[in-house]
Amino acid sequence: MAVSAINSVSLQGVGKTAVQPPAIMDKASFPSAISDFLQDANTQQLRADQSLQELVTGQSENVHDVVVSMAKADLSFRLMLEIRNRLVESYQEVMRMQV
């Protein structure tokens, strides 16, 4: 079996990021980012609850949308929980430092 060689490969745009981080972060940007993330996770959970309620009451028959909204809510909750765990871990590490 013969394998032909690849002569030209274009790697334009590889490794470039579309979003550039700000040069100087505001002191309020981290708390507002956490607050926005918590609000988004809460919104996802409320949407999942509403779609499940609509399925149970017979207002909607689309099970796929219910499963997708439940998966989104679960994923955002798990991410929120992991961020919380990392923050607690970081706090504990700082508290263990000797001055």
C-alpha positions in Angstrom: 0.0 0.0 0.0 1.5 3.3 -1.0 1.0 6.5 1.1 1.3 9.8 -0.7 3.0 12.7 1.0 1.3 15.9 2.0 3.1 18.6 0.2 1.5 21.8 1.5 -0.2 22.4 4.7 -1.6 25.8 5.6 -1.5 26.7 9.3 -2.7 30.3 9.0 -4.5 31.4 12.1 -3.4 28.5 14.2 -2.6 29.6 17.7 -4.2 33.0 17.4 -6.9 33.9 19.9 -9.9 35.9 18.9 -10.3 37.6 22.3 -7.5 39.6 23.7 -7.3 39.9 27.5 -7.4 43.5 28.9 -4.0 44.9 29.7 -5.1 46.2 33.1 -7.9 44.5 34.9 -10.2 46.5 37.1 -10.6 45.6 40.7 -14.3 45.2 40.1 -13.9 42.9 37.1 -13.4 39.7 39.0 -16.4 40.0 41.3 -18.5 41.2 38.4 -17.4 38.2 36.3 -18.2 35.8 39.1 -21.6 37.5 39.7 -22.4 37.3 35.9 -21.4 33.6 35.9 -23.6 32.8 38.9 -26.5 34.7 37.3 -26.0 32.7 34.0 -25.9 29.4 35.9 -29.1 30.4 37.7 -30.8 31.3 34.4 -29.8 28.0 32.9 -31.2 26.1 35.9 -34.5 28.1 35.7 -34.8 27.4 32.0 -34.3 23.7 32.6 -36.9 23.7 35.3 -39.4 25.5 33.1 -38.8 23.2 30.1 -39.2 20.2 32.4 -42.4 21.6 33.9 -43.8 22.2 30.4 -43.0 18.6 29.4 -44.6 17.2 32.5 -47.8 19.3 32.1 -48.1 18.4 28.4 -47.5 22.0 27.1 -44.5 20.7 25.1 -43.7 17.4 23.6 -40.1 18.0 22.6 -38.0 15.8 24.8 -34.8 16.7 23.0 -35.0 20.4 24.0 -35.7 19.3 27.7 -32.7 17.1 27.7 -30.5 19.7 26.1 -31.6 22.4 28.6 -31.0 20.0 31.5 -27.5 19.2 30.2 -26.7 22.9 29.8 -27.8 23.5 33.4 -25.8 20.6 34.7 -22.7 21.7 32.9 -23.0 25.3 34.1 -23.6 24.0 37.7 -20.6 21.7 37.5 -18.4 24.5 36.2 -19.6 26.8 39.0 -18.9 24.2 41.6 -15.4 23.6 40.2 -14.6 27.3 40.2 -15.8 27.5 43.8 -13.6 24.5 44.8 -10.6 26.1 43.1 -11.2 29.4 44.9 -11.5 27.7 48.3 -8.4 25.7 47.5 -6.5 28.9 46.7 -7.7 30.6 49.8 -6.6 27.7 51.9 -3.2 27.8 50.3 -2.8 31.5 51.0 -3.8 30.9 54.6 -1.1 28.2 55.0 1.7 30.6 53.9 4.0 31.8 56.6 4.8 35.5 56.8 
